């Protein structure tokens, strides 16, 4: 699995989601602009959606005999 370059794209996508989550939580915690924090969390949802699509595609192609 780790020899597939697509695997590293998925890992990067998950790290991006984690980074956006940390950024949003830090914004909420600091008492900053709540509209900005909500926009960051909306961005996290989008990034998370993309990461899930990539994971599902990876699993699908692996079960179809892809390398």
C-alpha positions in Angstrom: 0.0 0.0 0.0 2.7 2.5 0.9 4.5 1.9 -2.4 1.5 3.5 -4.2 1.9 7.2 -4.8 -1.9 7.7 -4.4 -1.5 6.6 -0.8 0.7 9.6 -0.2 -1.8 11.9 -1.7 -4.4 10.5 0.7 -2.0 11.0 3.7 -1.4 14.6 2.6 -5.1 15.2 2.3 -5.7 13.9 5.8 -2.9 16.1 7.2 -4.4 19.1 5.5 -7.8 18.3 7.1 -6.0 18.0 10.5 -4.2 21.3 10.0 -7.4 23.1 9.1 -9.1 21.6 12.1 -6.4 22.8 14.4 -6.4 26.2 12.8 -10.2 26.5 13.3 -10.1 25.3 16.9 -7.3 27.7 17.7 -9.4 30.5 16.2 -12.4 29.5 18.3 -10.3 29.2 21.4 -8.6 32.5 21.1 -11.9 34.3 21.0 -11.3 35.6 17.6 -13.9 36.5 14.9 -16.5 33.8 15.0 -17.5 34.3 11.4 -13.9 33.6 10.4 -13.8 30.5 12.6 -17.0 29.3 11.0 -15.5 29.9 7.5 -12.4 27.9 8.5 -14.6 25.0 9.7 -16.5 25.1 6.4 -13.2 24.9 4.6 -12.4 21.8 6.8 -15.7 20.2 5.7 -14.7 20.7 2.1 -11.2 19.3 2.6 -12.6 16.4 4.6 -15.1 15.6 1.8 -12.2 15.6 -0.7 -10.2 13.3 1.5 -13.1 10.8 1.9 -13.6 10.8 -1.9 -9.9 10.0 -2.3 -10.0 7.2 0.3 -13.1 5.6 -1.3 -11.5 5.9 -4.8 -8.3 4.3 -3.5 -10.2 1.4 -1.9 -12.3 0.9 -5.0 -9.4 0.8 -7.3 -7.5 -1.6 -5.0 -10.4 -4.0 -4.9 -10.7 -3.8 -8.7 -7.1 -5.2 -9.0 -5.5 -1.8 -9.6 -1.9 -1.4 -8.6 
